Amino acid sequence: MAAARKSLTRYKRIVIKIGSALLVDRGSGLKKSWLDAICDDIAELKARGIDVLVVSSGAIALGRTVLDLPSGALKLEESQAAAAVGQIALARHWSESLSRSSIVAGQILLTLGDTEERRRYLNARATLKQLLKIGAVPIINENDTVATTEIRYGDNDRLAARVATMAGADLLVLLSDIDGLYTAPPHLDPQAKFLDAIAEITPEIEAMAGGAASELSRGGMRTKIDAGKIATGAGCAMIIASGKADHPMKSIIDGARHSWFAPSAAPVTARKTWIAGQLQPAGELHIDAGAQGALKAGKSLLPAGVRMVAGQFSRGDTVSVIGTEGREIARGLAGYDADDARKIAGRKSGEIEEILGYAGRSAMIHRDDLVMTDPAHKHDHHASAENKDEAHA
């Protein structure tokens, strides 16, 4: 597996995610020498012809320091005020550090809707690609000044994975205070083994993920594995590495230990990448063994194979498909509203018109709108081709 790993400098487009604790010290504020060092790393990558995008945490942490807010949990309005102050300072520091190498920084603040709603996703993608085209380095963060609990990512690991798929990156690097994935949290289990290379993210790999991290970070290994599922499913490799030392990207190139996650050998198309990466499915369709076999063979999900419909969703919303073992095996765009889906669940397609009073679609989810998300149930079927411009998104 390690032999399949490409040298960092052979990738064409890299997204680097930086955790808050790497960039901001709770007491003294911004770690300027560290920022300057990673900007030197970025300049070196760009000199080799590699596109670089940065997903930078740290706005709230920096704002707390500037405003001298007490430690501990902040109220929503306090964290949003901290983000407003911290974000402008963070962007200035990135711009100044990159300008030492004559690199222009472009700030992009995203909310959940910018990646979950198709039109806004395509618009954000076009902006990213234009910035890269002119040689700028996009500095991306969640828009914490307006995002509330209900409409936020809540972590920058998954945001970075969505940015990586949106920008057509071939490598996502998550820099944090841990140097990779272990079989168990190493601070709790002295027998924990370090995993150098991960061929695919199986339920066993997911079970190894620990809990949340520090006060300054909303992420943890759990969100990193979630990010890995989004990125690798789209054909983007992922690295988890320590960013504690100066020049963390150079350190990886020089052989510093890290965990490498292989990209899927058969990445899904751009539209299906977007479906698979949806963070908040609107509902669930629980299916029987027959339907599960049909999906694995690349077929559509028919009403007859649906045992139960959960949640309230509209036609076109993303829903989870739950297999016989009670675990999500696929995601897709619902062909029916939830109420109509409940009426025709378990019934033959020929009965739909009589039950609903209109013809409707024969499929609950058409195969072109469905993507398998569980490695154990993935298949080799390729649905209808999309236009070339979408193929690498």
C-alpha positions in Angstrom: 0.0 0.0 0.0 2.8 2.4 0.9 4.2 1.9 -2.6 1.0 3.3 -4.1 1.5 6.6 -2.2 2.7 9.4 -4.4 5.3 11.9 -3.3 3.7 15.1 -2.1 5.3 17.0 -4.9 3.6 14.8 -7.6 0.1 16.0 -6.7 -1.4 18.7 -8.8 -3.8 20.4 -6.4 -3.5 20.2 -2.6 -6.0 21.4 0.0 -4.3 22.1 3.4 -6.5 22.2 6.5 -5.0 23.9 9.5 -6.4 23.4 13.1 -6.9 26.4 15.4 -4.4 25.2 18.0 -1.6 25.1 15.4 -2.2 28.8 14.5 -3.3 30.4 17.7 -1.9 30.3 21.2 -4.6 30.7 23.8 -2.4 33.2 25.8 -0.3 35.1 23.3 -2.5 34.9 20.1 -1.2 34.3 16.6 1.8 32.0 16.2 3.4 34.3 13.5 6.7 32.3 13.1 4.6 29.1 12.4 2.4 30.9 9.9 5.4 32.4 8.1 7.0 28.9 8.0 3.9 27.2 6.4 3.6 30.1 4.0 7.2 29.3 2.9 6.1 25.7 2.4 3.2 26.8 0.3 5.4 29.1 -1.8 7.7 26.1 -2.4 4.8 23.9 -3.5 3.5 26.7 -5.8 7.0 27.0 -7.3 6.7 23.4 -8.3 3.5 24.1 -10.2 1.1 22.8 -7.5 -2.2 24.6 -6.8 -2.7 25.2 -3.1 -5.9 25.9 -1.2 -5.9 26.5 2.6 -8.8 25.8 4.9 -7.8 27.8 8.0 -9.4 27.5 11.4 -8.5 30.1 14.0 -10.9 33.0 13.6 -12.8 32.5 16.8 -9.7 31.5 18.7 -7.9 34.7 17.4 -10.9 36.9 18.1 -11.1 35.6 21.7 -7.5 36.6 22.2 -7.9 40.0 20.6 -11.1 40.7 22.7 -9.6 39.0 25.8 -12.6 36.8 26.3 -12.5 34.3 29.2 -11.7 30.6 28.6 -14.5 28.1 28.4 -17.6 27.8 26.3 -18.9 31.0 24.6 -22.5 31.9 23.9 -23.5 31.9 20.3 -23.4 35.7 20.0 -20.0 35.9 21.7 -18.5 33.3 19.4 -20.0 35.2 16.4 -18.5 38.5 17.6 -15.2 36.8 18.2 -15.3 35.4 14.7 -16.0 38.8 13.2 -13.0 40.3 14.9 -10.8 37.3 14.4 -11.6 36.6 10.8 -10.4 40.1 9.6 -7.2 39.7 11.6 -6.7 36.1 10.4 -7.1 37.1 6.7 -4.6 40.0 7.2 -2.0 37.7 8.7 -2.4 35.2 5.9 -2.2 37.9 3.3 0.9 39.5 4.8 2.8 36.1 5.3 2.1 35.0 1.7 3.0 38.4 0.3 6.6 37.8 1.4 6.7 35.3 -1.5 4.7 37.6 -3.8 1.7 35.4 -3.5 -1.8 36.9 -3.4 -4.3 35.5 -0.9 -8.1 35.5 -1.6 -10.5 35.0 1.3 -13.6 32.8 0.9 -16.1 32.4 3.8 -18.5 29.5 3.3 -21.7 28.4 5.0 -23.2 24.9 4.9 -25.7 26.0 2.2 -22.9 27.0 -0.1 -21.9 23.4 -0.5 -25.2 21.6 0.2 -27.3 23.5 -2.3 -26.3 22.6 -5.8 -26.5 26.0 -7.5 -24.5 27.7 -4.7 -22.0 24.8 -4.8 -21.3 25.3 -8.5 -21.0 29.1 -7.9 -18.5 28.6 -5.1 -16.6 26.1 -7.2 -16.3 28.6 -10.1 -14.9 31.2 -7.7 -12.3 28.8 -6.3 -11.2 27.8 -9.8 -10.9 31.4 -11.0 -8.7 32.3 -8.0 -6.4 29.3 -8.8 -6.4 30.3 -12.4 -4.9 33.7 -11.6 -2.3 32.1 -9.2 -3.9 33.2 -5.9 -4.1 31.0 -2.8 -7.7 30.8 -1.5 -7.9 31.1 2.3 -11.2 29.4 3.2 -13.1 29.2 6.5 -16.6 28.7 7.7 -18.5 31.9 8.0 -18.8 31.7 11.8 -20.1 35.3 12.1 -23.6 34.2 10.7 -23.6 30.3 11.0 -25.8 28.9 13.8 -25.8 25.4 15.2 -28.4 24.3 12.7 -26.7 25.7 9.6 -23.0 25.0 10.3 -20.4 22.4 9.5 -19.2 22.6 13.1 -15.7 21.5 12.1 -13.3 22.4 9.3 -12.2 18.8 8.6 -15.4 18.1 6.7 -15.5 21.6 5.2 -12.0 20.9 3.9 -13.1 17.7 2.3 -16.0 19.4 0.6 -13.6 22.1 -0.7 -11.2 19.4 -2.0 -14.0 17.7 -4.0 -15.4 21.1 -5.1 -12.0 22.2 -6.4 -11.0 18.9 -8.0 -8.0 18.5 -5.6 -6.1 15.2 -5.7 -4.8 15.5 -2.1 -6.3 16.7 1.2 -3.8 17.3 4.1 -5.3 17.6 7.6 -2.7 19.2 9.9 -3.5 18.9 13.6 -1.8 18.0 16.9 -1.8 14.3 16.1 0.5 12.7 13.6 -2.0 10.2 12.1 -4.6 7.5 12.8 -4.0 4.9 15.5 -6.0 1.7 16.3 -7.1 3.5 19.5 -6.6 6.9 21.1 -2.8 6.7 21.9 -3.2 8.8 25.1 -5.6 6.3 26.5 -4.2 3.0 25.2 -0.4 2.4 25.3 -0.9 -0.6 23.0 -2.4 1.5 20.2 -0.7 0.9 16.8 0.0 3.7 14.3 -1.6 3.1 10.8 0.8 4.2 8.0 -1.5 3.6 5.1 -5.3 3.0 4.9 -6.6 1.3 1.7 -10.2 2.1 2.4 -12.3 3.5 5.2 -14.2 0.4 6.5 -16.5 0.3 9.6 -13.4 -1.1 11.5 -11.4 2.0 10.6 -14.4 4.3 11.6 -14.5 2.5 15.0 -10.9 3.6 15.7 -11.9 7.3 15.6 -11.8 8.9 19.0 -13.8 11.8 20.4 -13.6 15.6 20.2 -10.4 17.5 20.7 -9.4 20.7 22.6 -11.3 23.9 23.6 -9.9 25.7 20.5 -10.9 22.9 18.1 -14.3 21.5 17.3 -12.8 18.6 15.4 -11.4 15.2 16.5 -10.5 11.9 14.8 -14.2 11.3 14.1 -14.5 14.3 11.9 -11.2 13.5 10.1 -12.5 10.0 9.2 -15.8 11.6 8.0 -13.7 14.0 5.9 -11.7 11.0 4.5 -14.9 9.3 3.4 -15.9 12.4 1.4 -12.5 13.0 -0.1 -11.4 9.4 -1.0 -14.8 8.6 -2.4 -14.3 11.4 -4.9 -10.8 10.1 -5.9 -8.8 12.5 -3.6 -6.1 11.0 -1.4 -5.9 12.3 2.2 -3.1 12.7 4.7 -3.4 13.2 8.5 -0.2 14.7 9.9 1.1 16.6 12.8 1.5 20.4 12.2 3.2 21.1 15.5 6.6 21.7 14.1 7.6 24.6 11.8 7.4 23.8 8.0 4.9 20.9 8.4 4.5 20.4 4.6 8.2 20.3 4.1 8.4 17.8 7.0 6.0 15.5 5.1 8.0 15.7 2.0 11.1 14.9 4.0 9.5 11.8 5.4 7.8 12.8 8.7 5.4 10.2 9.9 1.8 10.5 8.7 -1.3 8.4 7.8 -2.1 8.2 4.1 -5.6 7.3 2.9 -5.8 5.9 -0.6 -8.3 7.5 -3.1 -11.0 5.3 -4.4 -10.0 3.3 -7.4 -13.3 4.0 -9.0 -14.3 7.5 -7.9 -17.9 8.6 -8.5 -18.8 11.3 -11.0 -19.0 14.9 -9.9 -22.7 15.0 -9.3 -22.6 11.9 -7.3 -19.6 13.2 -5.3 -21.9 16.1 -4.3 -24.6 13.7 -3.3 -22.3 11.5 -1.3 -20.8 14.4 0.5 -24.1 15.9 1.8 -23.6 16.3 5.5 -27.3 16.3 6.6 -29.5 13.9 4.7 -33.2 15.0 5.0 -34.5 11.5 5.7 -34.0 7.7 5.5 -35.2 4.9 3.4 -34.8 1.5 5.1 -34.6 -1.3 2.5 -34.8 -5.1 2.4 -32.2 -7.6 1.3 -33.5 -7.8 -2.3 -33.3 -4.1 -2.8 -29.8 -4.1 -1.2 -28.6 -6.7 -3.7 -30.2 -4.6 -6.6 -28.4 -1.5 -5.5 -25.1 -3.3 -5.2 -25.6 -4.5 -8.8 -26.1 -0.9 -9.9 -29.9 -0.8 -10.2 -32.4 1.8 -9.1 -34.2 1.6 -5.8 -37.8 0.7 -6.4 -40.7 1.2 -3.9 -41.2 -2.5 -3.5 -37.8 -2.8 -1.7 -38.5 0.0 0.8 -39.5 -1.3 4.3 -39.7 2.1 6.1 -39.5 5.8 5.4 -38.2 8.1 8.1 -38.1 11.9 8.2 -39.7 14.7 6.3 -38.2 15.4 2.9 -39.2 16.8 -0.5 -38.6 15.3 -3.9 -35.0 16.0 -4.9 -33.7 16.1 -1.3 -30.8 13.9 -0.4 -31.8 10.8 1.7 -29.8 8.0 3.4 -30.5 4.4 2.3 -30.3 2.2 5.4 -29.4 -1.5 4.7 -30.5 -4.7 6.5 -27.7 -4.3 9.1 -29.0 -0.9 10.2 -26.1 1.0 8.6 -26.2 3.6 5.8 -25.1 1.9 2.5 -26.0 4.6 0.0 -27.3 8.1 -0.5 -29.5 9.5 -3.2 -32.0 12.1 -4.4 -35.5 11.2 -3.4 -37.9 10.7 -6.3 -40.9 11.4 -4.1 -41.9 13.6 -1.1 -41.8 11.7 2.2 -45.6 11.5 2.5 -46.0 9.9 -1.0 -42.9 7.7 -0.4 -44.6 6.3 2.7 -47.8 5.5 0.7 -46.0 3.5 -1.9 -43.3 1.9 0.2 -43.3 -1.9 -0.2 -45.6 -1.7 -3.3 -45.0 -2.6 -6.9 -44.2 0.2 -9.3 -47.3 -0.7 -11.3 -49.5 0.3 -8.4 -48.1 3.8 -8.0 -50.6 5.6 -10.1 -53.6 3.9 -8.4 -52.3 4.7 -4.9 -51.1 8.3 -5.5 -53.5 9.4 -8.3 -50.7 10.2 -10.7 -48.2 8.2 -12.6 -45.0 9.4 -10.9 -41.6 7.7 -11.3 -41.1 4.0 -11.2 -38.0 4.4 -8.9 -37.9 5.7 -5.3 -34.3 6.7 -6.2 -33.0 6.5 -9.8 -29.6 4.9 -10.2 -28.2 8.0 -11.8 -29.1 9.9 -8.5 -27.7 7.3 -6.2 -24.2 6.6 -4.8 -23.1 3.7 -2.6 -21.4 5.0 0.5 -20.4 1.8 2.4 -17.2 0.2 1.0 -18.7 -3.3 1.6 -21.5 -2.6 -0.8 -19.8 -0.6 -3.6 -20.1 -2.0 -7.1 -18.4 -1.5 -10.5 -21.4 -0.2 -12.2 -21.0 3.2 -13.8 -24.1 5.3 -14.3 -24.7 7.7 -17.2 -21.7 9.9 -18.1 -21.7 13.6 -17.2 -20.1 16.4 -19.2 -16.3 16.6 -19.1 -16.3 19.9 -17.2 -18.0 18.1 -14.2 -15.9 15.0 -14.3 -13.1 16.2 -12.0 -15.1 18.3 -9.5 
